[in-house]
Amino acid sequence: MMLSRVLCLFSAGLLLAQSPDPAGTARKALDLLLSEKYADLEQMITPAYREHATVADFTKLGTQIKTWGAVEEIGKPSVQDMGPVSVVVIPVKFATRTIDVQMSVNPSGQVSPPLLRPGEIPWQPPAYVKQGAYKERAVTIGDEWKLPGSLTVPSGAGPFPAVVLVHGYGPNDRDETVGGTKMFRDLAYGLSSRGIVVLRYEKRTRQYSARMAGGTSYTADNEVIEDAVKAIAVLRSQPEVDGKRVFALGHDLGGYLLPRVGAEDGKLAGLILMASNERPLEDLILEKVIEANPPAQQLGQAKDRVAKIKKLEASDEEAPAMLGLPVAYWLDLKGYDAAAALKKLAIPALVLQGERDFQTTMTDFGLWKQAVSGMKGSMAQSYPALNHLFVTGQGKSTEAEYRTPGHVAPEIIDVSAKFMGGQ
């Protein structure tokens, strides 16, 4: 979920060099929070946040933490390299719940205020999942970067239409778990209940987080496209699959890059784009920074970075990361016109959008809708009550909403299944 994370990265010191031990720094800050040494914790906070991360603020947070009972276990930190800063997540098991504590760490040993999010929430199947209507088995994607995956196969005689699920931004698991929602698990079990084989897999940036963090020149190909194309090949090789009816579904960044996946594979029957930006990533990042109304200096830095990204040349590849991504990543996407790439494929496309989505907005949906308007077998549909995860809600959607357990709306399962020729 890149756009929401970018603001945190700016405040944590995006323009500096990388921290030598982000996990250790974050653990130190966590220990200070849990031991109620709030004055010491306040001194670790990056200056941009200190006005709203005082001893009084931490005291209030500490009062909430006490209601969860004693700390039973502190898990191993996960670290994601976001350019010069690192995002660290540490799971903490309390007597009554598990909490993921997230901080961004800059090279000066300063951190963003601890963000406390619910940890793993038990998943309950929604009503549209039909128990016994499918079976699930393990598969492996790739060779050098082996990714564990899950294949759900409808019961009965095939061959069936099939789809690969392509993740959004960030180190996602195969279920694309976000707070209380497992979007890809809902899609997999829901679509397989409707006669469609579904393949989902662990994203490379999750399965090999340390190895990816050590690489300074990874691209969108490395993060998304290569593995998606290999997953399609694995799916097409399954005996229950109709090779002429293989689709790809992308959410968020996955949808933005799906036309490139389709071009690389060359044999897909169609694409489904869910909550996907059509505009360049750097433009969306700047838009979100402006919406956050940051101090003038930070806004100026953001505008300067975006301007430099648009002027990057191949000779700049070894330059420091910009906006949390390697220069090689930006160069890989330079000149990419997602809508034009989609139209060039000349295959049916289904574009889906939640109108309550504050991350990928109706502006991008409008551009996709215009792009597919003349494409045979294609359609674009938006849903007033759905958010970025296609969960039903009311009022303005926020990140806090993601913490509540939810499921992909049944109408999304229905329209997707029909598009692919399911039951």
C-alpha positions in Angstrom: 0.0 0.0 0.0 2.5 2.5 -1.2 0.8 5.8 -1.2 -0.2 5.7 2.4 3.3 4.7 3.4 5.1 7.5 1.5 4.0 10.2 3.9 5.6 8.3 6.8 8.8 7.9 4.8 9.1 11.7 4.2 8.7 12.5 7.9 11.2 9.8 8.8 13.9 11.5 6.8 13.7 10.2 3.2 16.6 12.2 1.9 19.2 10.7 4.2 21.4 7.6 4.0 20.2 4.2 5.2 20.3 3.2 8.8 23.0 0.5 9.6 20.7 -1.4 12.1 17.0 -0.4 11.6 15.7 -3.6 13.4 17.8 -2.9 16.5 16.8 0.8 16.5 13.1 0.0 16.2 13.4 -2.7 19.0 15.1 -0.1 21.2 12.2 2.3 20.7 9.7 -0.5 21.3 11.4 -1.5 24.6 11.2 2.1 25.7 7.5 2.2 25.0 6.8 -1.0 26.8 8.9 -0.1 29.8 7.1 3.3 30.0 10.3 5.3 29.5 8.5 7.9 27.5 11.0 10.8 27.8 13.7 8.6 26.3 11.4 7.5 23.5 10.5 11.1 22.8 14.2 11.8 22.1 14.3 9.1 19.4 11.4 10.6 17.4 12.3 12.3 14.2 11.8 16.1 14.6 9.0 16.4 12.1 6.8 14.3 14.5 7.8 15.5 17.9 5.0 18.0 18.3 2.5 15.2 18.2 4.7 12.5 19.8 5.2 13.9 23.3 5.5 12.2 26.7 1.8 13.0 27.2 0.9 11.3 23.9 3.0 8.2 24.8 1.4 8.1 28.3 -2.0 7.9 26.7 -0.8 5.2 24.4 0.7 3.3 27.3 -2.6 3.4 29.1 -4.2 1.7 26.1 -1.4 -0.9 25.9 -2.0 -1.9 29.5 -5.5 -3.0 28.8 -4.1 -5.7 26.5 -2.5 -7.5 29.4 1.1 -8.7 29.9 3.6 -9.0 27.1 4.0 -12.7 26.4 6.2 -12.6 23.3 8.0 -10.2 21.1 8.5 -11.6 17.6 11.3 -11.2 15.1 11.4 -7.8 13.3 10.7 -7.7 9.6 12.5 -5.0 7.7 11.7 -3.5 4.3 14.2 -1.2 2.6 12.4 1.8 1.3 15.4 3.5 -0.1 17.4 5.5 2.5 15.0 4.6 5.3 13.6 1.3 6.5 10.1 0.3 7.6 10.3 -2.1 10.5 7.4 -4.2 11.8 7.7 -6.1 15.1 4.8 -8.4 16.2 4.1 -8.3 20.0 1.9 -10.9 21.6 -0.1 -9.6 24.6 -2.3 -11.6 26.9 -5.4 -10.7 24.9 -4.2 -9.9 21.4 -1.3 -9.7 19.0 -0.2 -6.2 17.8 2.1 -5.3 14.9 4.3 -2.3 15.9 5.5 -0.4 12.8 8.1 2.3 12.7 10.2 4.0 10.0 13.9 4.4 10.9 16.2 6.9 9.5 20.1 6.8 9.5 20.3 9.1 12.5 18.7 6.5 14.7 15.4 8.5 14.7 12.0 6.8 14.3 8.5 7.7 13.4 6.0 7.4 16.2 5.1 3.7 16.8 2.1 2.7 14.7 0.1 -0.1 16.4 -1.9 -2.3 14.1 -3.9 -5.5 14.9 -1.8 -8.6 14.1 -3.1 -11.7 12.5 -6.9 -11.9 12.7 -8.6 -15.3 12.3 -10.3 -15.5 8.9 -13.8 -16.7 8.6 -15.2 -17.7 5.2 -17.8 -15.3 3.7 -21.2 -16.7 2.7 -20.2 -16.9 -1.0 -17.5 -19.5 -0.3 -19.0 -23.0 -0.8 -17.2 -25.5 1.4 -16.5 -28.7 -0.6 -16.8 -26.9 -3.9 -13.1 -26.8 -4.5 -9.8 -28.3 -3.3 -6.5 -26.6 -2.6 -2.9 -27.7 -3.1 0.5 -26.2 -2.9 2.5 -25.1 -5.9 5.9 -23.4 -6.4 6.6 -20.4 -8.6 10.0 -19.7 -10.1 13.5 -21.2 -9.9 16.0 -18.7 -8.6 13.3 -17.0 -6.5 11.1 -19.9 -5.4 7.8 -18.6 -4.2 5.3 -20.8 -2.4 1.8 -20.6 -3.7 -1.7 -22.0 -3.3 -3.8 -23.4 -6.1 -7.6 -23.7 -5.6 -9.3 -26.1 -8.1 -13.1 -26.4 -8.4 -14.6 -29.8 -7.8 -15.9 -31.7 -10.8 -14.8 -32.2 -14.4 -12.7 -29.5 -16.1 -11.1 -28.0 -17.9 -11.8 -24.7 -16.1 -11.0 -21.1 -16.7 -8.3 -19.9 -14.5 -6.8 -16.7 -13.0 -3.5 -15.6 -11.4 -3.8 -12.9 -8.6 -1.1 -10.2 -8.8 -0.3 -8.2 -5.6 -0.4 -4.6 -4.9 2.5 -2.6 -3.5 4.5 -3.8 -0.5 5.6 -7.2 0.9 2.3 -9.0 0.6 1.5 -12.5 1.5 -0.4 -14.8 -0.9 -3.7 -13.7 0.8 -2.8 -10.0 0.4 -3.6 -9.6 4.1 -4.3 -6.0 5.1 -5.4 -5.6 8.7 -8.6 -7.7 9.1 -9.1 -8.4 5.4 -7.6 -11.2 3.3 -8.6 -10.0 -0.1 -6.9 -12.6 -2.2 -8.1 -15.5 -0.1 -11.7 -14.2 -0.5 -11.2 -14.0 -4.2 -9.5 -17.4 -4.5 -12.2 -19.3 -2.5 -15.1 -17.3 -3.9 -14.0 -17.7 -7.5 -13.2 -21.4 -7.1 -16.7 -21.8 -5.7 -17.9 -20.4 -9.0 -15.9 -22.8 -11.2 -12.6 -21.0 -11.7 -9.1 -22.2 -10.8 -7.1 -19.6 -8.9 -3.4 -19.3 -8.2 -2.0 -17.0 -5.5 1.5 -16.8 -4.2 3.8 -15.1 -1.7 5.3 -11.9 -3.2 9.0 -11.8 -3.7 9.5 -8.8 -1.5 7.9 -10.7 1.4 9.5 -14.2 0.8 12.9 -12.7 0.2 12.7 -9.4 2.2 16.3 -9.4 3.3 17.7 -10.4 -0.1 15.6 -7.8 -1.9 16.6 -5.1 0.7 20.2 -5.8 -0.2 19.6 -5.1 -3.9 19.8 -1.4 -4.8 18.7 -1.6 -8.4 15.5 -3.7 -8.4 12.7 -2.8 -10.9 9.0 -3.3 -11.4 10.0 -6.4 -13.4 11.8 -7.8 -10.4 9.1 -6.9 -7.9 6.0 -7.9 -9.8 6.1 -8.8 -13.5 8.7 -11.6 -13.7 6.9 -13.6 -11.0 3.4 -13.0 -12.3 4.5 -14.3 -15.8 6.0 -17.4 -14.3 2.9 -17.9 -12.2 0.8 -17.7 -15.3 2.9 -20.4 -16.9 2.5 -22.6 -13.9 -1.2 -22.1 -13.9 -1.5 -22.9 -17.6 0.4 -26.2 -17.1 -2.2 -27.5 -14.6 -4.3 -30.4 -16.0 -7.5 -28.9 -14.8 -7.0 -25.6 -16.6 -8.3 -24.6 -20.0 -5.1 -23.0 -21.5 -7.1 -20.8 -23.7 -9.0 -19.3 -20.8 -6.3 -18.1 -18.5 -6.7 -14.6 -17.0 -4.7 -12.3 -14.7 -6.2 -10.1 -12.0 -4.2 -7.3 -10.5 -4.9 -5.1 -7.4 -3.4 -1.7 -6.8 0.2 -1.7 -8.3 -0.5 -5.2 -9.7 -3.3 -3.8 -11.9 -1.2 -0.8 -13.0 1.5 -3.2 -14.2 -1.0 -5.8 -15.6 -0.7 -4.6 -19.2 3.0 -5.3 -19.0 2.3 -8.7 -17.6 -0.1 -9.3 -20.5 2.4 -8.2 -23.1 5.1 -10.4 -21.6 2.9 -13.5 -21.6 1.2 -12.8 -24.9 -1.5 -15.4 -24.5 -3.9 -14.2 -21.8 -7.6 -14.4 -22.4 -8.3 -11.1 -20.4 -7.3 -8.9 -17.5 -9.1 -7.7 -14.4 -7.8 -4.4 -12.9 -9.0 -3.7 -9.3 -8.4 -0.3 -7.6 -5.4 0.3 -10.0 -3.8 3.7 -10.7 -3.6 4.7 -14.4 -1.4 7.8 -13.7 2.4 7.5 -13.1 3.3 6.6 -9.5 5.3 9.8 -8.9 2.2 11.9 -9.7 0.1 10.0 -7.3 2.7 10.2 -4.5 2.9 14.0 -5.0 -0.9 14.2 -4.9 -1.0 12.4 -1.6 1.8 14.5 -0.1 -0.1 17.7 -1.1 -3.3 16.3 0.5 -1.5 15.7 3.8 -0.6 19.5 3.9 3.0 19.0 5.1 5.4 21.8 6.1 6.5 23.9 3.2 10.0 22.4 3.3 8.8 18.8 3.0 6.4 19.8 0.2 9.2 21.4 -1.6 11.4 18.3 -1.3 8.5 16.2 -2.7 8.0 18.4 -5.7 11.8 18.5 -6.3 12.0 14.8 -6.2 9.1 14.3 -8.6 10.6 16.8 -11.0 14.0 14.9 -10.9 12.3 11.5 -11.4 10.7 12.8 -14.6 14.1 13.9 -15.9 16.0 10.7 -15.0 18.3 9.2 -17.6 20.0 5.8 -17.8 23.3 7.4 -16.5 21.5 8.2 -13.2 20.9 4.5 -12.3 23.4 4.4 -9.5 22.0 7.6 -7.8 20.4 7.3 -4.4 16.8 6.1 -4.1 14.0 8.6 -4.7 10.6 8.5 -3.0 11.5 5.2 -1.4 12.3 3.4 -4.6 15.6 2.7 -6.5 16.3 4.9 -9.4 16.3 1.8 -11.6 12.7 1.3 -10.6 11.8 4.8 -11.8 13.8 4.3 -15.0 11.9 1.1 -15.7 8.6 2.9 -15.5 9.7 6.0 -17.4 7.4 6.6 -20.3 5.0 3.8 -19.3 1.5 4.6 -20.4 -0.7 2.0 -18.7 -3.9 2.8 -20.6 -2.1 2.7 -24.0 -0.4 -0.5 -23.1 -3.7 -2.1 -22.2 -5.4 -1.1 -25.5 -2.4 -2.4 -27.4 -3.1 -5.9 -26.0 -6.5 -6.1 -27.7 -7.9 -8.5 -25.1 -11.0 -8.0 -22.9 -10.5 -6.0 -19.7 -12.6 -5.6 -16.6 -11.9 -2.5 -14.5 -13.3 -2.4 -11.0 -13.2 0.5 -8.5 -14.6 1.2 -5.1 -15.9 4.8 -4.9 -14.9 5.1 -1.2 -11.3 4.3 -2.1 -9.0 7.1 -0.8 -5.8 5.5 -2.2 -6.7 4.9 -5.8 -9.4 7.5 -6.6 -12.1 7.9 -9.2 -9.8 10.1 -11.2 -7.8 7.0 -12.2 -10.9 5.0 -12.7 -12.2 7.6 -15.1 -9.0 7.3 -17.2 -9.3 3.5 -17.3 -13.0 3.7 -18.2 -12.2 5.9 -21.1 -9.5 3.5 -22.2 -11.7 0.4 -22.3 -14.8 2.1 -23.7 -14.0 1.0 -27.2 -12.4 -2.4 -26.4 -14.5 -5.4 -27.3 -15.7 -7.4 -24.4 -14.4 -4.9 -21.9 -16.2 -2.9 -19.2 -15.5 -0.6 -16.2 -17.7 -0.7 -13.1 -17.5 1.3 -9.9 -19.3 0.6 -6.6 -20.4 3.4 -4.2 -20.1 1.5 -0.9 -16.7 -0.2 -1.5 -13.2 0.8 -0.3 -9.7 0.1 -1.6 -10.0 -3.6 -0.5 -13.5 -3.8 -2.0 -15.1 -4.2 1.4 -18.5 -2.6 2.0 -18.7 0.4 4.4 -20.2 3.8 5.0 -18.9 7.3 5.1 -15.3 8.3 4.4 -12.8 5.4 4.2 -9.6 5.6 6.3 -6.7 3.3 7.1 -8.4 2.6 10.5 -11.2 0.9 8.6 -8.8 -1.8 7.4 -8.3 -3.0 10.9 -11.9 -4.2 11.1 -12.4 -7.8 9.7 -14.1 -7.6 6.3 -14.6 -9.5 3.1 -14.5 -8.7 -0.6 -18.1 -7.8 -1.5 -20.1 -10.6 -3.2 -20.9 -8.5 -6.3 -17.1 -8.4 -7.0 -17.0 -12.2 -7.0 -20.0 -12.3 -9.2 -18.9 -9.8 -11.9 -15.4 -11.3 -12.0 -16.6 -14.9 -12.3 -19.0 -14.0 -15.1 -16.3 -12.1 -17.0 -14.1 -15.2 -16.9 -16.8 -17.6 -17.9 -17.4 -19.1 -14.5 -20.6 -20.4 -13.0 
